[in-house]
């Protein structure tokens, strides 16, 4: 029996949490690049543990106007932009390039046109599900270091599923650009991911029915209530390893990873089943991600199964 759990992922490139970051430029199709850059500045994360400050470097230059020296498509050159960023006290620069906007409105796919000519049924799914690809580069200003780069690719259906609030919008370009910006900030801030975890399902042992009742609560996302049921079973039936295993997952769901590992190890001592061992490894991997995401020191108990 599997159920979902939200876990923290570390930044995909480098953490810019609490930093000042300049959105230097976004190249490519101006109809897409302009709104994406504006959204990057306006939609910078502000919540606790993820907040940063995003700026337009040109507007921070109070002493001179950034003039085009050797720019392309009217964008200021990198040297001028980096100089302004440094004098303005920025920590990072992000630069983007719209690579592709697949299946724009009115665009014809040559393969599908041939199908029509041959009397075959065209595949309209691609046109109904456009994809936006933007490549981002991150530069650390203080040490003049290229901190990495990565493309962000998202299609319309994925955007609606991952961000349900965007499904209410009618403009596909607005949905794609907003979702792309949210995905871009995963490069430099921690982000929440949804994973599936496997619950233990006991039969024939004292407390098994109650453990399964707790499982139903966990399936509904009620991890706190499920943990109360499993804890009662573990207290009454100390050999019920399934209750301890599932309690370990409940502790991980509340980000109490040290307790989660203690419970997982107790479950293994009572029953070294493959599921129990796999869960201990999974918990410690999520703990590592959590510590990396928020720049935390190693836990007091150390690392048991990973180095």
C-alpha positions in Angstrom: 0.0 0.0 0.0 1.5 3.3 -1.1 0.6 6.9 -0.3 1.9 10.3 -1.1 4.2 12.5 1.0 5.5 16.0 0.5 9.3 16.3 0.9 11.9 19.0 0.5 14.3 19.0 -2.4 17.5 21.1 -2.3 18.2 23.8 -4.9 19.1 22.2 -8.2 22.1 24.6 -8.8 23.0 26.6 -5.7 21.1 28.2 -2.8 20.4 31.9 -3.2 18.1 32.0 -0.1 18.5 35.3 1.7 20.6 36.7 -1.1 20.2 39.6 -3.6 19.8 38.2 -7.1 19.7 40.2 -10.3 17.7 39.0 -13.3 20.1 40.2 -15.9 18.4 39.3 -19.1 16.2 36.8 -20.9 16.9 36.4 -24.6 14.8 34.9 -27.3 11.3 35.6 -28.5 10.5 39.0 -27.0 6.8 38.1 -26.6 7.8 35.4 -24.1 11.2 36.6 -22.9 9.9 40.0 -21.6 7.0 38.6 -19.5 9.3 35.9 -18.1 11.8 38.4 -16.9 9.2 40.6 -15.4 7.7 37.6 -13.6 11.1 36.5 -12.3 11.5 39.8 -10.6 7.9 40.0 -9.3 7.5 36.4 -8.3 10.7 35.9 -6.2 9.9 33.6 -3.2 9.2 35.4 0.0 8.2 32.5 2.3 10.3 31.6 5.3 13.3 29.4 4.4 13.0 30.2 0.7 12.9 34.0 0.5 15.3 36.0 -1.6 15.3 39.5 -3.2 15.2 39.8 -7.0 16.1 42.9 -8.9 16.6 44.4 -12.3 20.3 45.3 -12.3 19.8 48.2 -14.7 17.4 49.9 -12.2 20.0 49.6 -9.5 22.6 51.6 -11.4 22.3 55.1 -10.0 25.5 56.5 -11.4 25.3 55.5 -15.0 23.1 54.0 -17.6 24.2 50.6 -18.9 24.9 51.2 -22.5 25.0 48.5 -25.2 28.6 47.8 -25.9 28.5 44.6 -27.8 25.0 43.3 -27.1 22.7 41.1 -29.0 19.0 41.8 -29.4 19.4 45.0 -27.4 20.6 43.3 -24.2 23.5 44.9 -22.2 26.7 43.0 -22.4 27.8 40.7 -19.6 30.7 42.9 -18.4 28.6 46.0 -18.0 25.9 44.0 -16.2 28.3 42.3 -13.9 29.9 45.6 -13.0 26.6 47.1 -12.1 25.6 44.0 -10.1 28.8 44.2 -8.1 28.5 47.9 -7.3 24.9 47.4 -6.3 25.8 44.7 -3.8 24.1 41.8 -5.7 25.2 38.3 -4.8 24.1 36.5 -8.0 23.0 37.1 -11.6 20.6 34.9 -13.4 20.4 35.0 -17.2 17.9 33.2 -19.3 17.4 32.2 -22.9 14.0 31.1 -24.3 15.1 28.1 -26.4 11.8 26.9 -27.9 8.1 27.3 -27.6 7.0 24.2 -29.3 3.8 24.2 -31.4 3.0 27.9 -31.3 -0.5 28.9 -32.2 -1.0 28.6 -35.9 2.3 26.6 -36.5 2.0 23.6 -38.7 3.9 20.4 -38.0 5.3 19.1 -41.3 4.8 15.4 -40.2 1.1 16.0 -39.4 0.6 17.9 -42.7 1.9 14.9 -44.6 -0.5 12.7 -42.7 -3.3 14.9 -43.8 -2.2 14.6 -47.4 -2.1 10.8 -47.1 -5.6 10.8 -45.6 -4.3 9.7 -42.2 -5.6 11.1 -38.9 -3.3 13.8 -37.6 -2.0 13.7 -34.0 -3.4 16.9 -32.5 -2.1 16.1 -29.0 1.2 17.9 -29.5 -0.6 21.1 -30.6 -2.9 20.8 -27.6 0.0 20.5 -25.2 2.7 23.2 -26.1 6.0 23.1 -24.3 8.2 26.0 -23.2 12.0 25.6 -22.7 14.1 28.2 -21.0 17.8 27.8 -20.3 19.2 29.6 -17.2 22.7 30.4 -16.2 23.7 31.4 -12.6 26.7 33.5 -11.8 28.1 34.2 -8.4 29.2 37.9 -8.3 31.4 37.9 -5.2 33.9 35.4 -6.6 33.1 35.9 -10.3 32.1 32.2 -10.6 29.8 30.4 -13.0 27.6 28.6 -10.5 25.9 26.4 -13.1 23.2 26.3 -15.7 20.2 24.2 -16.5 17.2 24.2 -18.9 13.7 24.4 -17.5 11.3 22.6 -19.7 7.5 22.4 -18.9 4.5 21.6 -21.0 1.0 22.9 -20.6 -0.6 19.8 -19.1 2.2 19.4 -16.6 2.0 23.0 -15.6 -1.8 22.6 -14.8 -1.2 19.5 -12.8 1.7 20.8 -10.8 0.2 24.2 -10.2 -3.6 23.7 -10.1 -4.2 27.5 -9.6 -2.9 28.0 -13.2 -5.6 25.7 -14.6 -8.1 28.5 -14.1 -6.2 30.8 -16.6 -7.3 30.8 -20.2 -4.1 31.9 -21.9 -1.7 29.1 -22.5 1.3 31.5 -22.8 0.4 33.0 -19.4 0.2 29.5 -17.9 3.5 28.4 -19.4 5.4 31.5 -18.5 4.2 31.5 -14.9 4.9 27.8 -14.4 8.3 28.2 -16.0 9.2 31.0 -13.5 8.1 28.9 -10.6 10.2 26.0 -11.9 13.2 28.4 -12.5 13.2 29.3 -8.8 13.7 25.6 -8.0 17.2 26.1 -9.3 18.2 28.5 -6.5 15.7 27.8 -3.6 14.4 24.6 -1.8 11.3 23.2 -3.3 8.6 20.8 -2.3 8.3 17.5 -4.1 5.7 14.8 -4.0 6.9 11.2 -3.5 5.2 7.9 -3.0 6.0 5.8 0.1 5.2 2.2 1.0 3.2 1.5 4.1 3.6 -1.9 5.9 0.3 -3.9 5.9 0.3 -6.5 8.7 -2.1 -9.4 9.1 -2.5 -12.1 11.7 -0.5 -10.4 14.5 -1.9 -8.5 17.5 -2.7 -4.9 16.5 -2.8 -5.6 12.8 -6.3 -4.3 12.3 -5.5 -1.0 14.0 -2.3 -0.6 12.0 -4.4 -1.0 8.8 -6.8 1.6 10.2 -3.9 4.0 10.6 -2.9 3.2 7.0 -6.3 4.4 5.8 -5.8 7.7 7.6 -2.4 8.1 6.0 -3.9 7.5 2.6 -6.2 10.5 3.2 -3.1 12.6 4.1 -3.9 12.6 7.9 -0.4 11.6 9.0 -0.9 13.1 12.5 -4.0 11.0 13.2 -2.4 7.9 11.7 0.7 8.4 13.9 -1.6 8.4 17.0 -3.1 5.1 16.0 0.3 3.5 15.2 1.8 4.8 18.4 -1.0 3.2 20.5 -0.4 -0.1 18.7 3.4 0.1 19.3 2.8 0.8 23.0 0.4 -2.1 23.4 2.2 -4.6 21.1 6.0 -3.8 21.2 6.7 -6.6 18.6 4.4 -5.1 16.0 7.1 -4.0 13.6 4.7 -2.7 11.0 3.4 0.0 13.4 7.0 1.1 14.1 7.8 1.2 10.4 4.8 3.3 9.6 5.5 5.5 12.6 8.9 6.2 11.1 7.3 7.4 7.9 4.9 9.6 9.9 7.9 11.2 11.7 9.6 11.8 8.3 6.3 13.5 7.1 6.6 15.9 10.0 10.4 16.4 9.2 11.5 14.8 12.4 14.1 12.7 10.6 16.2 11.8 13.7 13.1 10.2 15.4 12.2 8.6 12.0 15.5 6.9 11.8 15.3 5.7 15.4 11.9 4.2 14.7 13.0 2.6 11.4 16.0 1.0 13.1 13.7 -0.4 15.8 11.4 -1.9 13.2 14.5 -3.5 11.5 15.6 -5.0 14.8 12.2 -6.6 15.3 11.9 -7.7 11.7 14.7 -7.1 9.1 12.3 -7.2 6.2 13.5 -5.6 2.9 10.8 -3.0 3.1 12.0 -1.8 6.5 15.6 -1.6 5.4 14.6 0.2 2.2 12.6 2.7 4.2 15.5 3.5 6.5 17.7 4.3 3.5 14.9 6.5 2.0 14.4 8.4 5.2 18.1 9.2 5.5 18.2 10.3 1.8 15.3 12.7 2.5 17.1 13.9 5.6 20.2 14.7 3.6 18.1 16.6 1.1 16.4 18.6 3.9 19.7 19.5 5.5 21.2 20.5 2.1 18.1 22.5 1.2 18.3 24.6 4.3 22.1 24.6 4.8 21.8 22.7 8.1 24.7 21.0 9.9 24.9 17.2 10.1 22.4 15.7 12.6 23.7 14.8 16.1 23.3 11.1 15.5 25.2 11.3 12.2 24.5 9.4 9.1 23.8 5.7 9.4 23.5 4.3 5.9 24.9 7.0 3.6 28.3 8.8 3.4 
